[in-house]
């Protein structure tokens, strides 16, 4: 009798597991679509270009005697690595739990319906450009704030009798 109950339970649980797997795969396909239509993958490539630029600046400031080819090789390898990883789906895999934390399947479907509209396509088209411009603005803003923050912190520490030197 006990064996029959266990077998019956297992048989009942199988469709639930299959449904759950199907539902998870459907959710992941929706996230893949959202990442594609929103240009999120393009933004990742733009961020890699920014990282390359920063790495090159850091290398140039610390090692002026490197051949110019070094910077070309650095850029090529970083971009190729990111392209390969994006193609492998590793970025998407990391994004699934992020999307699941904030959006349900119906909300993803609503996003996709929006991005199918004229306005949605426009936003998807300009969003990577806006993100790139925003990164540049953010860098400039941060660079401008750096000295102000340093001065303010140094003054506050001096007021408190703390000497950093």
PAVEX-494762 format. One line per field, with one value per residue (C-alpha): residue number from 0; z, x, y. Coordinates in steps of 0.05 Angstrom, whole numbers, plus 32768, in hexadecimal, padded with zeros to 4 digits. Each point is the difference from the previous one (the first is absolute). Layout:
<pts>
i	NUM / ... .
z	Z / ... .
x	X / ... .
y	Y / ... .
</pts>
This chain:
<pts>
i	0 / 1 / 2 / 3 / 4 / 5 / 6 / 7 / 8 / 9 / 10 / 11 / 12 / 13 / 14 / 15 / 16 / 17 / 18 / 19 / 20 / 21 / 22 / 23 / 24 / 25 / 26 / 27 / 28 / 29 / 30 / 31 / 32 / 33 / 34 / 35 / 36 / 37 / 38 / 39 / 40 / 41 / 42 / 43 / 44 / 45 / 46 / 47 / 48 / 49 / 50 / 51 / 52 / 53 / 54 / 55 / 56 / 57 / 58 / 59 / 60 / 61 / 62 / 63 / 64 / 65 / 66 / 67 / 68 / 69 / 70 / 71 / 72 / 73 / 74 / 75 / 76 / 77 / 78 / 79 / 80 / 81 / 82 / 83 / 84 / 85 / 86 / 87 / 88 / 89 / 90 / 91 / 92 / 93 / 94 / 95 / 96 / 97 / 98 / 99 / 100 / 101 / 102 / 103 / 104 / 105 / 106 / 107 / 108 / 109 / 110 / 111 / 112 / 113 / 114 / 115 / 116 / 117 / 118 / 119 / 120 / 121 / 122 / 123 / 124 / 125 / 126 / 127 / 128 / 129 / 130 / 131 / 132 / 133 / 134 / 135 / 136 / 137 / 138 / 139 / 140 / 141 / 142 / 143 / 144 / 145 / 146 / 147 / 148 / 149 / 150 / 151 / 152 / 153 / 154 / 155 / 156 / 157 / 158 / 159 / 160 / 161 / 162 / 163 / 164 .
z	8000 / 8013 / 7FBE / 7FD9 / 8024 / 7FF0 / 7FB7 / 7FFB / 801F / 7FD0 / 7FC4 / 8017 / 800B / 7FBB / 7FDA / 8032 / 7FF6 / 7FB5 / 8004 / 802C / 7FD0 / 7FC5 / 8025 / 8012 / 7FB8 / 7FE8 / 8032 / 7FEA / 7FB7 / 8012 / 8024 / 7FC3 / 7FD4 / 802F / 8002 / 7FB4 / 7FF1 / 8036 / 7FE6 / 8043 / 7FDD / 7FD7 / 8040 / 801B / 7FC3 / 8009 / 8048 / 7FEA / 7FD2 / 803C / 802A / 7FC8 / 7FFC / 804B / 7FFF / 7FC7 / 8025 / 803F / 7FD9 / 7FDC / 8040 / 8023 / 7FC6 / 7FC9 / 7FDF / 7FE7 / 7FB5 / 7FE1 / 7FEB / 804A / 8002 / 7FC0 / 801C / 8042 / 7FDC / 7FD2 / 8038 / 802E / 7FC8 / 7FE7 / 8046 / 800D / 7FBC / 800D / 8045 / 7FE7 / 7FC9 / 8033 / 8027 / 8040 / 8009 / 7FF5 / 8032 / 8034 / 7FEF / 8009 / 804C / 7FFC / 7FD4 / 802A / 803E / 7FE3 / 7FC7 / 7FF5 / 7FBE / 7FF2 / 800B / 7FD0 / 7FCD / 8009 / 7FF6 / 7FC0 / 7FE7 / 8010 / 7FDB / 7FC3 / 7FFB / 7FD9 / 8042 / 801E / 7FC3 / 8003 / 804A / 7FF3 / 7FC7 / 8027 / 8045 / 7FF3 / 7FE5 / 803C / 802F / 7FDE / 8004 / 8048 / 8011 / 7FE4 / 8026 / 803F / 7FF8 / 7FF6 / 803B / 802C / 7FEA / 8010 / 8044 / 8013 / 8015 / 8023 / 8027 / 8011 / 8019 / 8029 / 8020 / 800F / 8020 / 802A / 8017 / 8010 / 8028 / 8027 / 800D / 7FD2 / 7FD7 / 7FC3 / 7FF5 .
x	8000 / 8038 / 8023 / 7FC0 / 7FF9 / 8048 / 7FF7 / 7FBF / 8020 / 803B / 7FD1 / 7FD8 / 803F / 801D / 7FD0 / 800C / 804B / 7FF7 / 7FD1 / 8031 / 8039 / 7FD5 / 7FEC / 8048 / 8016 / 7FC8 / 8014 / 8049 / 7FEB / 7FD9 / 803C / 802B / 7FCF / 7FFF / 804C / 8001 / 7FCB / 8017 / 8047 / 801B / 8033 / 8018 / 8006 / 802D / 802D / 8002 / 8014 / 8038 / 8019 / 8000 / 8026 / 8033 / 8009 / 800C / 8030 / 8028 / 8002 / 8019 / 8035 / 8017 / 8007 / 8027 / 8029 / 8012 / 8031 / 7FCD / 7FFA / 7FC0 / 7FED / 7FF5 / 7FC3 / 7FE4 / 8009 / 7FE0 / 7FC3 / 7FFA / 8004 / 7FCF / 7FCD / 8008 / 7FF8 / 7FC2 / 7FE2 / 800E / 7FE2 / 7FC2 / 7FF7 / 8007 / 7FC4 / 8028 / 7FE9 / 7FB7 / 8007 / 8017 / 7FC6 / 7FC8 / 7FFE / 8006 / 7FC2 / 7FDC / 800D / 7FDA / 7FD3 / 7FCF / 7FEF / 7FC5 / 802B / 8035 / 7FCA / 7FE6 / 8047 / 8005 / 7FBD / 8018 / 8042 / 7FD8 / 7FE0 / 801E / 8012 / 801D / 802C / 8018 / 8012 / 8023 / 8027 / 8018 / 8009 / 8046 / 8015 / 7FE2 / 8023 / 8043 / 7FF6 / 7FE9 / 8040 / 802A / 7FD8 / 8006 / 804B / 8007 / 7FD2 / 8027 / 8042 / 7FE6 / 7FE6 / 8040 / 8027 / 7FC4 / 7FF4 / 804A / 8002 / 7FC1 / 8017 / 8045 / 7FE1 / 7FD0 / 8038 / 802B / 7FC7 / 7FFC / 804B / 800F / 803F / 8008 / 8049 .
y	8000 / 8030 / 7FF2 / 800F / 8043 / 8013 / 7FED / 8026 / 803E / 7FFC / 7FF9 / 803D / 8029 / 7FF2 / 802E / 8038 / 7FFB / 8000 / 803C / 8024 / 7FF2 / 8016 / 803F / 8010 / 7FF5 / 802E / 8035 / 7FFC / 8006 / 803F / 801D / 7FEF / 8025 / 803C / 8003 / 7FFD / 8035 / 8030 / 8001 / 7FE9 / 7FD5 / 803C / 8029 / 7FC9 / 8006 / 804B / 7FF7 / 7FD3 / 8037 / 802E / 7FCD / 7FF8 / 804B / 8004 / 7FC6 / 8020 / 8042 / 7FDD / 7FDA / 803E / 8028 / 7FC9 / 7FE4 / 8031 / 7FD0 / 7FCD / 7FF7 / 801B / 7FB9 / 7FF1 / 802C / 7FE1 / 7FBB / 8013 / 801D / 7FC4 / 7FCD / 8023 / 8009 / 7FB8 / 7FE4 / 8028 / 7FED / 7FB7 / 8003 / 8025 / 7FCC / 7FC7 / 801C / 8008 / 8048 / 7FED / 7FC7 / 8032 / 802F / 7FCD / 8004 / 804D / 8004 / 7FCB / 802A / 803C / 7FEA / 7FC8 / 7FDF / 802D / 803E / 7FE6 / 7FF3 / 8047 / 801B / 7FD9 / 801B / 8046 / 7FF6 / 7FE8 / 8045 / 803A / 8024 / 7FC1 / 7FF3 / 8049 / 7FF8 / 7FBF / 8020 / 803C / 7FE0 / 7FE5 / 8044 / 8023 / 7FCF / 800D / 804B / 7FF8 / 7FDA / 8039 / 8034 / 7FD6 / 7FFB / 804B / 800E / 7FD0 / 801F / 8045 / 7FEA / 7FDC / 803E / 801E / 7FC1 / 7FF9 / 8049 / 7FF8 / 7FBF / 801C / 803E / 7FD6 / 7FD3 / 803C / 801F / 7FC0 / 8000 / 7FC6 / 8008 / 7FD4 / 8010 .
</pts>
